[in-house]
Amino acid sequence: MSKISEWMSGRVFRIVHGNNLVYNTCWEDPRIDKQVLDLSADDNLLVITSAGCNALSYVLTGLNRVYAVDMNPRQNALLELKISAIRNLDYETFFQLFGNGRLGGVQGIYHSKLRNDLSAWSQKYWDKRIRKYFDSKRKSFYFCGTTGTFARFINMYIDRIKGLRACVHDILSSKSIEEQREIWFGHLRDKLWSKLIKFVMNRDTTLSMLGVPLAQRKQIETQYEGGVVKFVQDCLDSVFGELPVQDNYFWRVYATGNYTPSCCPEYLEYENFNKLKNGLIDKIQVNSDTVEGFLRKNPDVKISRFVLLDHMDWLSYHLYDALVKEWEMILSHATDKTRILWRSGGLRTEYIDSVPVQINNETVKLGDILKMLPEKAAELHKLDRVHTYGSFYIADLNK
């Protein structure tokens, strides 16, 4: 890739992420996270907000505090809206809003019940968008934002060009892995992967809409034989050919535009909604900042659990100094039992080991102070219902 192409790719990514709600639902599986986080009442957890679904999932464990941090204030505005809706709506109305992705008369409900609990920035954001996003006759909320817009395009392609909606319905209704495999490999896979879709999946604009920066694209292209298209093909083969689809709410919502009561994130389940409403929701603090910025501004906060998603891939390519400073802040706020989770678009995050950090006026490599748990991470990565990351990492700190 030429320097001009790299510049253009980075420019597109910055435009997309600097002006849009990117994620309307979280694209990381909290089920596998919670298996290794081992959360207890004295834990403070920092998570990058994304769409806020997983912050709400973690707080259901009864831990002490969740700090949701995101440098994109639109993502935090979405979590704030969810928090306000949990506090101020009944379950049926709440599920229409975030389960179905549509709520008739939402503008009136927003102004009378939800708006006052939002920050000033989030109020301005939703004042302009609440009706467009949640009371549209043409699309649900889950077909809004950049990832949702791409999902809407794929659904139009499935319905209008390929006529595959019946097959999609059948695979989502299947009762066994064998039935899924027969539908996916026998009726869906090869018809879905046309030359058009392969072309679209190789475009920088498409990858930017999906939250994939140039750094991750380069990781995939250099580490995965066949590049981006083959990587995504193999991911979908695993999702629909090896993992049960019955509770895979990640793919269901982008295939249909809505969740169901039996296939949805934990915060949308009736019992969990009531647990959140009865006080657990107060354990979440929402912050528009970088991870480093939040930690630097809160020197007395100690964090025993970090969930860093895949953002280090972004930092490693153009913002390496920021990556170094972030890890120095993470280490300065860590406790004796701190555990750190992250994901990567690549098969390996080789850049992590060599990150130089200052500890007690001494420079050491990050790889020397992290105790990795590769076997457990690999085991859980195979069970990830999303399955669009190349690798998953669990790290403790060497005592």
C-alpha positions in Angstrom: 0.0 0.0 0.0 1.4 3.4 -1.0 1.8 6.3 1.4 -1.0 8.1 -0.4 -3.3 5.1 0.0 -2.4 4.9 3.7 -3.1 8.6 4.2 -6.5 8.2 2.4 -7.3 5.2 4.5 -6.5 6.9 7.7 -8.4 10.0 6.6 -11.5 8.0 5.9 -11.3 6.2 9.3 -10.9 9.5 11.2 -13.8 11.1 9.4 -16.1 8.1 10.1 -15.1 7.8 13.8 -14.9 11.5 14.4 -18.4 12.3 13.3 -20.6 9.2 13.8 -22.0 6.7 16.3 -20.1 3.7 15.1 -21.3 0.9 17.4 -25.0 0.5 18.2 -24.4 -2.8 20.0 -21.3 -4.2 21.5 -19.3 -6.6 19.3 -17.5 -8.5 22.1 -18.8 -11.5 23.9 -19.2 -10.8 27.7 -19.9 -14.4 28.4 -16.3 -15.4 27.8 -15.0 -12.2 29.5 -16.9 -13.0 32.7 -15.6 -16.5 32.9 -12.1 -15.1 33.4 -12.8 -11.8 35.1 -14.0 -13.6 38.2 -15.8 -10.4 39.4 -16.5 -9.8 43.1 -17.9 -7.0 45.3 -14.6 -5.3 45.7 -13.6 -5.1 42.0 -13.4 -1.8 40.1 -13.6 -2.4 36.3 -12.6 -0.1 33.5 -14.1 -0.9 30.1 -14.2 1.0 26.8 -17.8 1.9 26.4 -18.6 0.9 22.8 -22.4 0.6 22.9 -22.6 0.1 26.6 -24.1 -3.4 26.5 -21.2 -5.1 28.2 -20.8 -2.4 30.9 -24.3 -3.3 31.9 -23.5 -7.0 31.8 -20.5 -6.6 34.1 -22.4 -4.5 36.6 -24.9 -7.3 37.0 -22.3 -9.3 38.9 -22.5 -6.9 41.8 -19.0 -5.6 41.5 -18.1 -2.3 43.2 -17.8 0.0 40.2 -17.7 0.1 36.4 -15.9 3.0 34.7 -17.1 3.1 31.1 -14.6 5.2 29.1 -14.7 6.1 25.4 -13.1 9.0 23.5 -16.2 9.1 21.2 -18.9 10.9 23.2 -21.6 9.5 20.9 -20.9 6.0 22.3 -21.2 7.4 25.8 -24.5 9.2 24.8 -25.9 5.8 23.9 -25.0 4.3 27.2 -26.4 7.3 29.1 -29.6 6.8 27.2 -29.8 3.2 28.2 -29.1 4.1 31.8 -31.8 6.8 31.8 -34.3 4.4 30.2 -33.6 1.7 32.8 -34.2 4.2 35.6 -37.3 5.8 34.1 -39.2 3.3 31.9 -41.1 0.1 32.6 -39.7 -3.1 31.1 -42.1 -3.4 28.2 -41.4 0.1 26.9 -37.6 -0.4 27.5 -37.7 -3.6 25.5 -39.5 -1.9 22.6 -36.8 0.8 22.6 -33.6 -1.3 22.8 -35.0 -4.8 22.1 -37.1 -4.0 19.0 -35.1 -0.9 18.2 -38.3 1.0 17.6 -40.7 2.9 19.9 -43.7 4.8 18.6 -44.0 8.3 20.1 -40.4 8.1 21.3 -39.8 11.9 21.1 -42.5 12.6 23.7 -41.3 9.9 26.0 -37.7 11.1 25.6 -38.6 14.7 26.6 -40.9 13.7 29.4 -38.9 10.8 31.0 -35.4 10.4 29.6 -33.8 13.7 28.7 -33.3 15.2 32.2 -31.0 12.3 33.3 -28.6 12.9 30.4 -25.4 15.0 30.4 -25.6 18.3 28.5 -23.6 16.8 25.5 -25.9 13.8 25.3 -29.0 15.9 25.5 -27.9 17.9 22.4 -27.0 14.7 20.6 -30.3 12.9 21.3 -32.4 16.1 20.8 -31.5 15.9 17.1 -31.6 12.1 16.6 -34.0 10.3 19.0 -36.9 10.3 16.6 -34.8 9.5 13.5 -33.1 6.5 15.3 -36.0 5.0 17.2 -39.2 6.0 15.5 -38.5 5.4 11.8 -40.9 3.5 9.6 -38.0 2.4 7.3 -35.5 1.0 9.8 -34.8 0.0 13.4 -32.1 1.6 15.5 -29.9 -1.4 14.8 -29.7 -0.3 11.2 -28.4 3.1 12.3 -24.9 4.2 13.0 -22.1 3.2 10.7 -22.1 -0.5 11.6 -25.9 -0.6 11.4 -25.8 1.2 8.0 -23.6 -1.6 6.7 -25.9 -4.2 8.2 -28.8 -2.6 6.5 -27.0 -2.7 3.1 -26.3 -6.5 3.7 -29.9 -7.1 4.5 -31.1 -5.3 1.4 -28.6 -7.4 -0.6 -30.0 -10.6 1.0 -33.6 -9.7 0.4 -33.7 -7.8 -2.9 -30.7 -9.2 -4.9 -30.2 -12.7 -3.6 -33.7 -13.6 -2.2 -32.1 -15.4 0.7 -34.4 -14.2 3.5 -36.1 -17.6 4.0 -32.7 -19.3 4.4 -31.7 -16.6 7.0 -34.9 -17.3 8.9 -34.3 -21.0 8.8 -30.8 -20.8 10.1 -31.8 -18.5 13.0 -34.6 -20.9 13.8 -32.4 -24.0 13.6 -32.3 -26.4 16.6 -28.9 -28.0 16.2 -25.4 -27.5 14.9 -26.0 -30.1 12.2 -29.1 -28.2 11.0 -27.2 -25.0 11.0 -24.3 -26.5 9.0 -26.6 -27.9 6.4 -28.3 -24.6 5.8 -25.1 -22.5 5.9 -22.9 -24.7 3.7 -25.7 -26.1 1.6 -27.9 -23.0 0.9 -26.4 -19.7 2.2 -22.6 -19.5 2.1 -21.7 -19.6 -1.5 -24.7 -17.5 -2.6 -23.8 -14.9 -0.1 -20.2 -14.5 -1.1 -20.6 -13.0 -4.5 -18.0 -10.9 -6.3 -19.9 -7.8 -5.2 -19.6 -8.7 -1.5 -16.0 -9.6 -1.8 -15.3 -6.2 -3.5 -17.2 -4.3 -0.8 -15.5 -6.1 2.1 -12.1 -5.1 0.7 -12.8 -1.4 0.7 -11.3 1.0 3.3 -14.6 2.8 3.6 -16.4 -0.4 4.5 -13.8 -1.5 7.0 -13.9 2.0 8.6 -17.7 1.8 8.9 -17.2 -1.5 10.8 -14.5 0.0 13.1 -11.5 -1.6 11.4 -8.6 0.8 11.1 -5.7 0.5 8.7 -3.5 -1.1 11.4 -5.9 -4.0 11.8 -6.3 -4.4 8.1 -2.5 -4.7 7.8 -2.4 -7.2 10.6 -4.9 -9.4 8.9 -3.3 -9.1 5.5 0.2 -10.0 6.7 -0.8 -12.7 9.3 -3.8 -14.4 7.6 -3.5 -16.2 4.3 -6.2 -14.9 2.0 -6.5 -11.5 3.6 -9.6 -9.8 4.8 -12.2 -11.6 2.7 -10.9 -15.1 3.7 -10.7 -14.0 7.3 -14.3 -12.9 7.4 -15.4 -16.1 5.4 -13.7 -18.3 8.0 -15.3 -16.3 10.9 -18.7 -16.8 9.5 -18.0 -20.5 8.9 -17.3 -20.8 12.6 -20.3 -18.8 13.7 -22.8 -20.6 11.7 -21.1 -24.0 11.3 -19.6 -24.6 14.7 -21.3 -22.5 17.4 -25.0 -22.7 18.5 -27.0 -19.9 16.9 -29.9 -20.0 19.3 -28.4 -17.5 21.8 -26.2 -15.7 19.3 -27.8 -12.3 19.7 -24.8 -10.5 18.1 -25.5 -11.9 14.6 -29.3 -12.1 15.1 -29.7 -8.3 15.6 -27.8 -7.5 12.4 -29.7 -10.1 10.4 -33.1 -9.0 11.6 -32.8 -5.5 13.1 -34.1 -6.7 16.5 -33.5 -9.0 19.5 -36.0 -11.4 20.9 -36.7 -11.9 24.7 -34.9 -15.3 24.5 -32.0 -14.0 22.4 -30.7 -10.7 23.6 -28.0 -9.0 25.7 -28.3 -9.6 29.4 -29.5 -6.1 30.2 -32.6 -6.7 28.1 -33.7 -9.7 30.1 -36.6 -9.0 32.5 -35.0 -10.1 35.7 -31.7 -8.3 34.9 -33.6 -5.2 34.0 -35.1 -5.1 37.4 -31.8 -5.8 39.1 -30.3 -2.8 37.3 -33.3 -0.6 38.1 -33.2 -1.5 41.7 -29.7 0.0 42.2 -27.0 -1.8 40.2 -27.3 0.8 37.5 -25.8 3.4 39.9 -22.5 1.5 39.9 -21.7 2.7 36.3 -19.8 5.9 35.7 -19.6 7.2 32.1 -16.6 9.1 31.0 -15.8 10.7 27.6 -12.0 10.5 27.5 -9.1 8.2 26.5 -8.1 5.5 28.9 -4.9 7.3 29.7 -6.7 10.6 30.1 -9.3 9.2 32.5 -6.7 7.5 34.6 -4.5 10.5 34.7 -7.4 12.7 35.9 -8.4 10.2 38.6 -5.1 9.4 40.4 -6.8 7.8 43.5 -8.9 5.3 41.5 -7.6 1.7 41.7 -8.7 -0.7 38.9 -8.6 -4.5 39.4 -10.1 -5.4 36.0 -9.5 -3.8 32.6 -11.4 -4.7 29.4 -9.6 -2.9 26.6 -11.3 -4.3 23.6 -9.1 -4.0 20.5 -8.1 -0.3 20.6 -4.4 -1.1 21.2 -4.3 -2.2 17.5 -5.3 1.4 16.6 -2.6 2.9 18.9 0.2 0.6 17.9 0.4 1.9 14.3 0.2 5.7 14.4 0.0 6.5 18.2 2.7 4.4 19.7 3.6 7.1 22.3 0.0 7.1 23.4 0.1 3.3 23.8 3.2 3.6 26.1 1.6 6.3 28.2 -1.6 4.4 28.5 0.2 1.3 29.8 2.1 3.4 32.3 -1.2 4.8 33.6 -2.7 1.3 33.7 0.2 0.0 35.8 0.1 3.0 38.1 -3.6 2.3 38.9 -3.4 -1.5 39.1 -4.0 -3.5 42.2 -2.2 -6.6 43.3 -4.9 -8.8 41.7 -5.4 -6.8 38.4 -6.4 -8.8 35.4 -6.4 -7.3 31.9 -8.3 -8.5 28.8 -7.9 -7.3 25.2 -8.6 -8.4 21.7 -6.9 -8.0 18.4 -7.8 -8.1 14.7 -4.5 -9.9 14.1 -3.5 -13.4 15.1 -0.7 -12.0 17.3 -0.1 -8.8 19.1 3.7 -8.9 18.9 3.9 -5.1 19.6 2.8 -5.5 23.2 5.8 -7.3 24.6 8.3 -4.6 23.5 6.3 -1.6 24.9 8.7 0.3 27.2 7.2 1.5 30.5 8.6 3.4 33.4 8.3 1.6 36.8 10.1 3.1 39.8 12.3 5.3 37.6 13.3 2.2 35.6 12.4 1.3 32.0 11.2 -2.2 31.5 9.5 -4.1 28.7 5.8 -4.8 29.1 6.4 -8.4 28.2 8.5 -8.8 31.3 5.8 -7.7 33.7 2.7 -9.4 32.2 1.8 -12.9 33.1 -0.1 -14.2 30.0 -2.6 -17.0 30.1 -2.5 -18.1 26.5 -4.1 -21.6 26.9 -7.2 -20.3 28.7 -7.5 -17.4 26.2 -7.2 -19.7 23.2 -9.8 -22.1 24.7 -12.3 -19.3 25.3 -11.6 -17.6 21.9 -13.0 -20.7 20.2 -16.3 -20.2 22.0 -16.7 -16.5 21.2 -20.1 -16.0 19.7 -19.0 -12.9 17.7 -15.9 -14.5 16.3 -14.6 -11.5 14.3 -11.4 -11.0 16.2 -8.2 -12.8 15.3 -7.1 -13.3 18.9 -8.0 -12.9 22.6 -5.7 -12.1 25.5 -5.7 -12.5 29.3 -2.9 -11.0 31.3 -2.1 -10.8 35.0 0.7 -8.8 36.5 3.8 -10.6 37.7 4.2 -10.1 41.4 
